[in-house]
Amino acid sequence: MNALLRGFLYAAALLLFAGPARCQELQFASLGDVKLQSGQTLKDCRIGYRTFGKLNERKSNAILFPTWFTGTSGDLAGQIGPGKVVDSSRFYVIAVDALGNGVSSSPSNSKQQPGRDFPRFTIGDMVETEYRLVSEKLGLKHLNTVIGISMGGMQTFEWMVAHPDFLDRAVPIVGSPRQTAQDLLLWKAQLRPLQRSQSPEEAKRAMQAIAGIHALHLWTPQYHVERTKPESVDELLDKQESSVLAHDPNDWASQLVAMIDQDIYRRFEGTPSRAASAVKAKVLIVVSLTDHMVNPVPALQFGSLLGARIVELTGNAGHLAPGSESPKVHSAVEEFLTR
């Protein structure tokens, strides 16, 4: 069960509905020293990725699939294949590990800048390293689609405005172009105890508390009222703690900081209409109207400006609605990618 709970606890729902997939070999691209948006330098940057399917002769079927919060390219394998979110029998899918996830360069694996010495990075920095991966290391001049879930959806929104000529389609799923006050409250409520911890034991206690915060925001209250037995609450919390404690606290904090900073309108002087006018890709936006973890309003507002196709998930599974309503999501994505 722990493997299914990894990565924002998404696998608990998403992989359960998608089923297992054969995981392709993990590869790494070395980007050297990378100048970050903060002005700091990330030394010896390495980006992990896995590829699925075959690139066609015209190199027109490549899809980039960045990871969700703390998720890995191995976790994404459950979303790739015939009948899943992205069909690798038709597309060449590149599942990429975002900075700070413990696979790509992260506080937990950096030899030169370990732990809290790791430089601050943003969602934009994630996208720039992904762009260099596909353009410099994989030799692609264009992407058919960028698709992502949750923090992967945040990266997808960033891709739309950072490299508008590089992709034909964009599919952010339960993501957001910028954070609302509610989102910031959630992320900062997790970040503060991690920043204040002064020892590994304090960091562990902070992560245990964070597990409870996740349990309160992944699903809706109504979901638990209907589906969680009162006597099983301790078991649920135990599983959440076990999953969260499997992650390095500094990795967790580094990606929290990246999400807190996220706002694609910043490069357009805070004007959403200017950001929308820069987007050239066709866009499909999937939101959960009951999402307590990533507020759907900014995605809906930006989608309206774009004239994007919008799929609204209306069940009570909250942020995990893409798993509980997977047939609806899969059908919409397939139709969008193949029409």
C-alpha positions as CSV (number, residue, x, y, z in Angstrom):
1,M,0.0,0.0,0.0
2,N,2.8,2.4,0.7
3,A,3.9,2.5,-2.9
4,L,0.4,3.5,-3.9
5,L,0.3,6.3,-1.3
6,R,3.5,8.0,-2.6
7,G,3.6,11.4,-4.1
8,F,1.1,13.7,-2.6
9,L,-0.7,10.6,-1.6
10,Y,-2.0,10.5,-5.2
11,A,-1.2,7.0,-5.9
12,A,-3.6,5.9,-3.2
13,A,-6.4,6.9,-5.5
14,L,-5.0,7.4,-9.0
15,L,-2.9,4.3,-9.3
16,L,-5.7,2.3,-7.7
17,F,-8.0,3.3,-10.6
18,A,-5.4,3.2,-13.3
19,G,-3.8,-0.1,-12.4
20,P,-0.1,-1.1,-12.6
21,A,2.1,-0.4,-15.5
22,R,5.5,-1.7,-16.4
23,C,8.0,0.9,-15.2
24,Q,10.6,1.9,-17.8
25,E,14.2,2.4,-16.9
26,L,15.1,5.5,-15.0
27,Q,17.6,7.7,-16.9
28,F,19.4,10.9,-16.0
29,A,20.3,14.1,-17.9
30,S,23.2,16.1,-16.6
31,L,22.7,19.9,-17.1
32,G,25.8,21.1,-15.3
33,D,25.5,24.2,-13.1
34,V,22.1,25.9,-13.5
35,K,21.3,29.6,-12.7
36,L,18.0,29.7,-10.9
37,Q,15.4,32.4,-10.8
38,S,16.4,33.2,-7.3
39,G,19.9,34.2,-8.6
40,Q,21.4,31.2,-6.9
41,T,23.2,28.5,-8.8
42,L,22.3,24.8,-8.6
43,K,25.5,22.9,-9.0
44,D,25.7,19.7,-11.1
45,C,22.0,19.6,-11.9
46,R,20.6,16.2,-12.8
47,I,17.1,15.5,-14.1
48,G,15.6,12.1,-13.9
49,Y,13.1,10.8,-16.5
50,R,11.6,7.7,-18.1
51,T,10.3,7.3,-21.6
52,F,7.3,5.2,-22.8
53,G,6.3,4.4,-26.4
54,K,8.1,5.3,-29.6
55,L,8.9,8.7,-31.2
56,N,7.5,8.8,-34.7
57,E,9.5,9.8,-37.7
58,R,8.2,13.4,-37.7
59,K,8.9,13.6,-33.9
60,S,5.4,15.0,-33.6
61,N,4.0,12.7,-30.9
62,A,6.1,13.6,-27.8
63,I,4.2,14.3,-24.6
64,L,5.9,15.6,-21.5
65,F,4.4,14.5,-18.2
66,P,6.0,16.2,-15.1
67,T,5.5,14.8,-11.6
68,W,3.1,16.0,-8.9
69,F,4.3,17.1,-5.5
70,T,6.9,14.7,-4.2
71,G,5.9,12.2,-6.9
72,T,8.4,10.4,-9.1
73,S,8.5,9.3,-12.8
74,G,8.0,5.8,-11.5
75,D,4.7,6.9,-9.9
76,L,3.6,8.3,-13.2
77,A,4.0,4.9,-14.9
78,G,0.6,4.0,-13.5
79,Q,-0.9,6.8,-15.6
80,I,0.7,5.8,-18.9
81,G,-0.4,3.1,-21.3
82,P,-3.5,2.0,-23.3
83,G,-6.7,3.0,-21.5
84,K,-4.9,5.3,-19.1
85,V,-4.4,9.1,-18.9
86,V,-1.8,9.0,-21.7
87,D,-1.7,6.2,-24.3
88,S,1.9,5.3,-24.9
89,S,0.9,3.1,-27.9
90,R,0.1,6.3,-29.7
91,F,2.4,8.8,-28.0
92,Y,6.0,9.0,-27.0
93,V,5.7,9.9,-23.3
94,I,8.5,11.5,-21.3
95,A,7.8,11.3,-17.5
96,V,10.1,13.7,-15.9
97,D,11.1,14.1,-12.2
98,A,10.7,17.7,-11.0
99,L,13.4,19.3,-9.0
100,G,13.3,18.5,-5.3
101,N,11.5,15.2,-5.6
102,G,14.4,13.1,-4.4
103,V,15.2,11.7,-7.8
104,S,16.2,14.8,-9.8
105,S,18.6,17.2,-8.0
106,S,17.2,17.6,-4.5
107,P,18.3,18.5,-1.0
108,S,18.4,14.8,-0.1
109,N,20.8,13.7,-2.9
110,S,23.0,16.8,-3.6
111,K,26.6,16.2,-2.8
112,Q,27.7,19.8,-3.1
113,Q,24.5,21.5,-1.6
114,P,22.9,19.0,0.7
115,G,19.9,19.6,3.0
116,R,19.2,23.3,3.8
117,D,22.2,24.4,1.7
118,F,20.3,23.4,-1.4
119,P,19.3,26.6,-3.4
120,R,15.8,27.8,-3.6
121,F,14.0,26.9,-6.8
122,T,10.7,27.7,-8.4
123,I,8.1,26.1,-10.6
124,G,9.6,28.1,-13.3
125,D,13.0,26.5,-12.6
126,M,11.4,23.1,-12.8
127,V,10.1,24.0,-16.3
128,E,13.4,25.4,-17.5
129,T,15.3,22.2,-16.6
130,E,12.5,20.2,-18.3
131,Y,12.8,22.4,-21.4
132,R,16.6,21.8,-21.5
133,L,16.0,18.1,-21.0
134,V,13.7,17.7,-24.0
135,S,15.4,20.3,-26.3
136,E,19.1,19.7,-25.5
137,K,19.3,16.2,-24.3
138,L,16.5,14.5,-26.2
139,G,16.8,16.7,-29.3
140,L,13.2,17.7,-29.6
141,K,12.2,20.9,-31.2
142,H,8.6,20.7,-30.2
143,L,6.2,18.9,-27.9
144,N,2.8,17.6,-28.9
145,T,1.5,18.1,-25.3
146,V,2.4,18.9,-21.8
147,I,0.2,17.3,-19.2
148,G,0.4,17.3,-15.5
149,I,-1.6,16.5,-12.3
150,S,-1.6,18.8,-9.2
151,M,1.9,20.3,-9.0
152,G,2.4,18.8,-12.5
153,G,-0.6,20.9,-13.5
154,M,1.1,24.0,-12.1
155,Q,4.1,23.2,-14.2
156,T,1.8,22.8,-17.2
157,F,0.4,26.3,-16.7
158,E,4.0,27.6,-16.5
159,W,4.9,25.8,-19.7
160,M,2.1,27.6,-21.5
161,V,3.6,31.0,-20.9
162,A,7.3,30.2,-20.6
163,H,7.6,28.4,-23.9
164,P,4.4,29.1,-25.8
165,D,5.8,28.1,-29.2
166,F,7.1,24.8,-28.0
167,L,3.9,22.9,-27.4
168,D,0.7,22.3,-29.3
169,R,-1.5,21.3,-26.4
170,A,-1.6,21.7,-22.6
171,V,-3.6,19.6,-20.1
172,P,-3.4,20.8,-16.5
173,I,-5.3,18.5,-14.2
174,V,-6.3,19.8,-10.7
175,G,-3.5,22.4,-11.1
176,S,-3.5,26.2,-10.8
177,P,-1.9,29.1,-12.6
178,R,-1.3,30.8,-9.2
179,Q,-2.1,30.3,-5.5
180,T,-5.1,31.6,-3.7
181,A,-4.9,32.7,0.0
182,Q,-6.5,29.3,0.9
183,D,-3.7,27.4,-1.0
184,L,-1.0,29.5,0.6
185,L,-2.5,28.9,4.0
186,L,-2.3,25.1,3.4
187,W,1.3,25.1,2.0
188,K,2.6,27.5,4.7
189,A,0.9,25.6,7.5
190,Q,3.1,22.7,6.4
191,L,6.3,24.7,5.7
192,R,6.5,26.6,9.0
193,P,7.0,23.6,11.3
194,L,9.6,22.2,8.9
195,Q,11.5,25.5,8.8
196,R,11.4,25.8,12.6
197,S,12.7,22.2,13.2
198,Q,16.2,22.2,14.5
199,S,16.9,18.5,14.6
200,P,16.0,15.3,12.7
201,E,13.6,14.3,15.5
202,E,11.8,17.7,15.3
203,A,11.6,17.4,11.5
204,K,10.1,13.9,12.0
205,R,7.4,15.3,14.3
206,A,6.7,18.1,11.8
207,M,6.2,15.5,9.1
208,Q,3.8,13.5,11.3
209,A,1.7,16.6,11.8
210,I,1.8,17.3,8.1
211,A,0.3,13.9,7.5
212,G,-2.8,14.9,9.4
213,I,-3.0,18.1,7.4
214,H,-3.0,16.1,4.2
215,A,-5.8,13.9,5.5
216,L,-7.9,16.9,6.1
217,H,-7.4,18.4,2.6
218,L,-7.0,15.5,0.1
219,W,-10.7,14.5,0.5
220,T,-13.8,16.5,1.3
221,P,-15.5,16.3,4.7
222,Q,-18.5,14.7,3.0
223,Y,-16.3,12.0,1.5
224,H,-15.2,10.9,5.0
225,V,-18.7,11.2,6.4
226,E,-19.9,8.8,3.8
227,R,-16.9,6.4,3.3
228,T,-14.7,6.5,6.3
229,K,-15.7,4.5,9.3
230,P,-15.0,6.4,12.6
231,E,-13.2,3.4,14.0
232,S,-10.8,3.4,11.0
233,V,-9.6,7.0,11.3
234,D,-6.5,6.0,13.3
235,E,-5.6,3.4,10.6
236,L,-6.0,6.1,8.0
237,L,-3.8,8.5,9.9
238,D,-1.2,5.8,10.4
239,K,-1.0,5.1,6.7
240,Q,-0.7,8.8,5.9
241,E,2.1,9.2,8.4
242,S,3.9,6.2,7.0
243,S,3.7,7.6,3.5
244,V,4.7,11.1,4.5
245,L,7.6,9.9,6.6
246,A,9.0,8.1,3.6
247,H,10.0,11.5,2.2
248,D,12.9,13.6,3.1
249,P,11.7,16.7,5.0
250,N,14.0,19.0,3.1
251,D,12.8,17.7,-0.2
252,W,9.2,18.2,1.0
253,A,10.0,21.8,2.1
254,S,11.8,22.7,-1.1
255,Q,8.8,21.8,-3.3
256,L,6.4,23.5,-0.9
257,V,8.5,26.7,-1.4
258,A,8.3,26.3,-5.1
259,M,4.5,26.0,-5.0
260,I,4.1,28.9,-2.6
261,D,6.0,31.2,-5.1
262,Q,4.0,30.0,-8.1
263,D,2.2,32.7,-10.1
264,I,2.3,32.7,-13.9
265,Y,0.9,36.2,-14.1
266,R,4.0,37.7,-12.5
267,R,5.9,37.9,-15.8
268,F,2.9,39.8,-17.2
269,E,2.9,42.4,-14.4
270,G,0.1,40.5,-12.7
271,T,-2.4,40.8,-15.6
272,P,-4.2,37.5,-16.4
273,S,-5.4,38.7,-19.8
274,R,-1.9,39.4,-20.9
275,A,-0.8,36.0,-19.8
276,A,-3.7,34.5,-21.7
277,S,-2.8,36.3,-24.9
278,A,0.7,34.8,-24.7
279,V,-0.7,31.2,-24.8
280,K,-0.6,29.5,-28.2
281,A,-1.4,26.0,-27.2
282,K,-4.8,24.4,-27.2
283,V,-5.8,23.9,-23.6
284,L,-7.9,21.3,-21.8
285,I,-8.3,22.1,-18.1
286,V,-9.6,19.6,-15.6
287,V,-10.7,20.8,-12.2
288,S,-12.4,19.3,-9.2
289,L,-15.1,21.7,-7.9
290,T,-14.8,20.2,-4.4
291,D,-10.9,20.4,-4.3
292,H,-9.7,21.5,-0.8
293,M,-6.0,21.2,-1.7
294,V,-5.7,23.1,-4.9
295,N,-8.4,25.7,-5.3
296,P,-10.1,25.4,-8.7
297,V,-11.1,29.1,-9.1
298,P,-7.8,30.4,-10.7
299,A,-7.8,27.6,-13.2
300,L,-11.4,28.2,-14.1
301,Q,-10.8,31.9,-14.5
302,F,-7.8,31.5,-16.7
303,G,-9.6,28.8,-18.7
304,S,-12.4,31.3,-19.4
305,L,-9.9,33.9,-20.6
306,L,-8.3,31.2,-22.9
307,G,-11.6,29.9,-24.2
308,A,-10.2,26.5,-23.1
309,R,-12.2,23.3,-22.9
310,I,-13.0,22.7,-19.2
311,V,-13.9,19.5,-17.5
312,E,-15.5,19.8,-14.1
313,L,-15.3,16.9,-11.7
314,T,-18.2,17.2,-9.3
315,G,-17.9,14.2,-6.9
316,N,-16.9,14.5,-3.2
317,A,-13.4,13.0,-3.6
318,G,-11.9,16.5,-3.6
319,H,-8.3,16.7,-4.8
320,L,-8.4,13.0,-5.6
321,A,-11.4,13.3,-7.9
322,P,-9.2,12.5,-11.0
323,G,-8.9,9.0,-9.5
324,S,-12.5,8.5,-8.5
325,E,-13.8,9.9,-11.7
326,S,-11.0,8.5,-13.9
327,P,-13.3,7.3,-16.8
328,K,-14.4,10.9,-17.3
329,V,-10.9,12.2,-17.2
330,H,-9.5,9.5,-19.5
331,S,-12.2,10.0,-22.0
332,A,-11.8,13.8,-22.1
333,V,-8.0,13.6,-22.4
334,E,-8.1,11.0,-25.1
335,E,-10.6,12.9,-27.2
336,F,-8.6,16.1,-26.8
337,L,-5.3,14.6,-27.8
338,T,-6.6,12.7,-30.8
339,R,-9.1,15.0,-32.4
